[in-house]
Amino acid sequence: MFKTVLMIEKALSDADVELVTTLHSEEKVSFIVLMQPRGKQDELLRALDDVALGHLDKVVHEHDESTTTPTLASESLEHSLRHLREAGADATGELVEDNPLDRLRSVVEENTADEVVVLTSPHFVEEFFHRDWASQARHKVGVPVLRLFASDS
């Protein structure tokens, strides 16, 4: 069985589940999902990303969506785990409150993971300066790190 640590920041859509569960063709995959919702601390970066993507309507309303309650984050994680299981994958997960990269490293080691998949919305400012999760993870874990963009739906 292939073990994948999946880092996400929002609930997985049907398209996201299909994407990650078909990466290894017919091979059975086990996911350990680490979810850290983006909070108010990233509001400016998200606004800049929206401008870069041409989503000017989102910039104005960005602050309305930036507060994710623990209950909503927990529900989003459970939704994602349920959909992964329905797609035939084994899936466990947890919310990450502090530094997600430190937790990522320990989860990879504890579970002898084969890879890390970072599935988030585009974060062009962070990616340009190599401050995004995938760029930083490549220097912290001893397994391949794949960067994928989450569905907008």
C-alpha positions as a Markdown table, in Angstrom:
| # | Residue | x | y | z |
|---|---|---|---|---|
| 1 | Met | 0.0 | 0.0 | 0.0 |
| 2 | Phe | 1.3 | 3.4 | -0.9 |
| 3 | Lys | 1.3 | 5.9 | 2.0 |
| 4 | Thr | 0.7 | 9.6 | 1.2 |
| 5 | Val | 0.6 | 12.5 | 3.5 |
| 6 | Leu | -1.9 | 15.0 | 2.1 |
| 7 | Met | -1.6 | 18.6 | 3.2 |
| 8 | Ile | -4.8 | 20.7 | 2.6 |
| 9 | Glu | -6.2 | 24.0 | 3.7 |
| 10 | Lys | -9.9 | 23.5 | 2.8 |
| 11 | Ala | -12.4 | 20.6 | 2.3 |
| 12 | Leu | -11.7 | 18.5 | -0.7 |
| 13 | Ser | -14.0 | 18.8 | -3.6 |
| 14 | Asp | -15.1 | 15.8 | -5.7 |
| 15 | Ala | -12.5 | 16.8 | -8.3 |
| 16 | Asp | -9.8 | 17.0 | -5.7 |
| 17 | Val | -10.6 | 13.5 | -4.4 |
| 18 | Glu | -10.5 | 12.1 | -7.9 |
| 19 | Leu | -7.2 | 13.8 | -8.6 |
| 20 | Val | -5.4 | 12.5 | -5.5 |
| 21 | Thr | -6.9 | 9.0 | -5.5 |
| 22 | Thr | -6.0 | 8.3 | -9.2 |
| 23 | Leu | -2.3 | 9.5 | -8.9 |
| 24 | His | -1.1 | 5.9 | -8.6 |
| 25 | Ser | -3.5 | 4.2 | -11.0 |
| 26 | Glu | -4.9 | 1.1 | -9.5 |
| 27 | Glu | -2.5 | 0.9 | -6.5 |
| 28 | Lys | -4.2 | 1.1 | -3.2 |
| 29 | Val | -3.4 | 4.4 | -1.3 |
| 30 | Ser | -3.5 | 5.3 | 2.3 |
| 31 | Phe | -3.8 | 9.0 | 3.2 |
| 32 | Ile | -2.8 | 10.8 | 6.3 |
| 33 | Val | -4.5 | 14.2 | 5.9 |
| 34 | Leu | -3.0 | 17.3 | 7.6 |
| 35 | Met | -5.4 | 20.2 | 7.4 |
| 36 | Gln | -4.5 | 23.8 | 8.4 |
| 37 | Pro | -7.1 | 26.2 | 7.3 |
| 38 | Arg | -5.8 | 29.6 | 6.3 |
| 39 | Gly | -6.6 | 32.3 | 8.8 |
| 40 | Lys | -6.5 | 36.0 | 9.1 |
| 41 | Gln | -2.7 | 36.0 | 9.2 |
| 42 | Asp | -2.7 | 35.2 | 5.4 |
| 43 | Glu | -5.3 | 37.7 | 4.4 |
| 44 | Leu | -2.9 | 40.1 | 2.6 |
| 45 | Leu | -1.2 | 37.2 | 0.7 |
| 46 | Arg | -4.6 | 35.8 | -0.4 |
| 47 | Ala | -5.6 | 39.2 | -1.6 |
| 48 | Leu | -2.4 | 39.5 | -3.7 |
| 49 | Asp | -3.0 | 36.1 | -5.1 |
| 50 | Asp | -6.5 | 37.0 | -6.1 |
| 51 | Val | -5.2 | 40.1 | -7.9 |
| 52 | Ala | -2.5 | 38.0 | -9.7 |
| 53 | Leu | -5.2 | 35.5 | -10.8 |
| 54 | Gly | -7.6 | 38.3 | -11.9 |
| 55 | His | -10.2 | 37.5 | -9.2 |
| 56 | Leu | -10.7 | 41.1 | -8.3 |
| 57 | Asp | -14.2 | 40.4 | -7.0 |
| 58 | Lys | -12.7 | 38.0 | -4.4 |
| 59 | Val | -10.2 | 40.7 | -3.1 |
| 60 | Val | -13.1 | 42.8 | -1.8 |
| 61 | His | -14.7 | 40.0 | 0.1 |
| 62 | Glu | -11.5 | 38.2 | 1.2 |
| 63 | His | -11.8 | 39.3 | 4.8 |
| 64 | Asp | -15.3 | 37.8 | 5.1 |
| 65 | Glu | -14.0 | 34.3 | 4.3 |
| 66 | Ser | -10.8 | 34.4 | 6.3 |
| 67 | Thr | -12.1 | 33.4 | 9.7 |
| 68 | Thr | -12.4 | 29.6 | 9.9 |
| 69 | Thr | -13.8 | 28.4 | 13.2 |
| 70 | Pro | -12.4 | 25.2 | 14.8 |
| 71 | Thr | -15.8 | 23.6 | 14.2 |
| 72 | Leu | -15.9 | 24.5 | 10.5 |
| 73 | Ala | -12.3 | 23.2 | 10.1 |
| 74 | Ser | -13.1 | 20.0 | 11.9 |
| 75 | Glu | -16.2 | 19.5 | 9.7 |
| 76 | Ser | -14.1 | 20.2 | 6.6 |
| 77 | Leu | -11.5 | 17.6 | 7.6 |
| 78 | Glu | -14.2 | 15.0 | 8.3 |
| 79 | His | -15.9 | 15.8 | 4.9 |
| 80 | Ser | -12.5 | 15.2 | 3.2 |
| 81 | Leu | -11.8 | 12.0 | 5.0 |
| 82 | Arg | -15.2 | 10.6 | 4.3 |
| 83 | His | -14.9 | 11.4 | 0.6 |
| 84 | Leu | -11.5 | 9.8 | 0.4 |
| 85 | Arg | -12.8 | 6.6 | 2.0 |
| 86 | Glu | -15.8 | 6.6 | -0.3 |
| 87 | Ala | -13.3 | 6.6 | -3.2 |
| 88 | Gly | -11.8 | 3.5 | -1.8 |
| 89 | Ala | -8.8 | 4.9 | 0.0 |
| 90 | Asp | -7.8 | 4.5 | 3.6 |
| 91 | Ala | -7.8 | 7.9 | 5.3 |
| 92 | Thr | -7.0 | 9.4 | 8.7 |
| 93 | Gly | -6.3 | 12.9 | 9.5 |
| 94 | Glu | -5.9 | 15.8 | 11.9 |
| 95 | Leu | -6.1 | 19.5 | 12.2 |
| 96 | Val | -2.8 | 21.3 | 12.5 |
| 97 | Glu | -2.8 | 24.4 | 14.5 |
| 98 | Asp | 0.9 | 25.3 | 14.9 |
| 99 | Asn | 3.7 | 25.0 | 12.3 |
| 100 | Pro | 2.4 | 22.6 | 9.7 |
| 101 | Leu | 5.8 | 21.8 | 8.4 |
| 102 | Asp | 7.1 | 20.5 | 11.7 |
| 103 | Arg | 4.1 | 18.3 | 12.0 |
| 104 | Leu | 4.5 | 17.2 | 8.5 |
| 105 | Arg | 8.0 | 16.0 | 9.1 |
| 106 | Ser | 7.0 | 14.0 | 12.2 |
| 107 | Val | 4.0 | 12.4 | 10.4 |
| 108 | Val | 6.1 | 11.4 | 7.5 |
| 109 | Glu | 8.7 | 9.8 | 9.8 |
| 110 | Glu | 6.1 | 8.2 | 12.1 |
| 111 | Asn | 4.2 | 6.6 | 9.2 |
| 112 | Thr | 7.1 | 5.9 | 6.9 |
| 113 | Ala | 5.2 | 7.8 | 4.2 |
| 114 | Asp | 6.2 | 7.3 | 0.6 |
| 115 | Glu | 5.3 | 10.9 | -0.5 |
| 116 | Val | 3.8 | 14.2 | 0.4 |
| 117 | Val | 1.1 | 15.8 | -1.7 |
| 118 | Val | 0.4 | 19.5 | -1.1 |
| 119 | Leu | -3.1 | 20.4 | -2.4 |
| 120 | Thr | -4.0 | 24.0 | -2.0 |
| 121 | Ser | -5.3 | 27.0 | -3.9 |
| 122 | Pro | -2.6 | 28.8 | -5.9 |
| 123 | His | -0.5 | 31.1 | -3.7 |
| 124 | Phe | 1.6 | 32.9 | -6.2 |
| 125 | Val | 3.3 | 35.3 | -3.9 |
| 126 | Glu | 4.4 | 32.6 | -1.5 |
| 127 | Glu | 5.4 | 30.3 | -4.4 |
| 128 | Phe | 7.4 | 33.0 | -6.0 |
| 129 | Phe | 9.5 | 33.5 | -2.9 |
| 130 | His | 9.5 | 29.7 | -2.2 |
| 131 | Arg | 7.6 | 30.2 | 1.1 |
| 132 | Asp | 4.7 | 27.9 | 0.2 |
| 133 | Trp | 4.3 | 24.5 | 2.0 |
| 134 | Ala | 5.5 | 22.5 | -0.9 |
| 135 | Ser | 8.8 | 24.4 | -1.4 |
| 136 | Gln | 9.5 | 24.4 | 2.3 |
| 137 | Ala | 8.6 | 20.7 | 2.7 |
| 138 | Arg | 11.1 | 19.7 | 0.0 |
| 139 | His | 13.8 | 20.7 | 2.4 |
| 140 | Lys | 12.3 | 19.1 | 5.5 |
| 141 | Val | 11.2 | 15.6 | 4.5 |
| 142 | Gly | 13.1 | 12.9 | 2.9 |
| 143 | Val | 10.4 | 11.8 | 0.5 |
| 144 | Pro | 9.1 | 13.3 | -2.8 |
| 145 | Val | 6.8 | 16.3 | -2.5 |
| 146 | Leu | 4.2 | 16.9 | -5.2 |
| 147 | Arg | 2.4 | 20.3 | -5.5 |
| 148 | Leu | -1.1 | 20.2 | -6.9 |
| 149 | Phe | -3.7 | 23.0 | -7.2 |
| 150 | Ala | -7.1 | 22.4 | -5.5 |
| 151 | Ser | -10.3 | 22.7 | -7.5 |
| 152 | Asp | -12.0 | 26.1 | -7.3 |
| 153 | Ser | -15.4 | 24.5 | -6.8 |
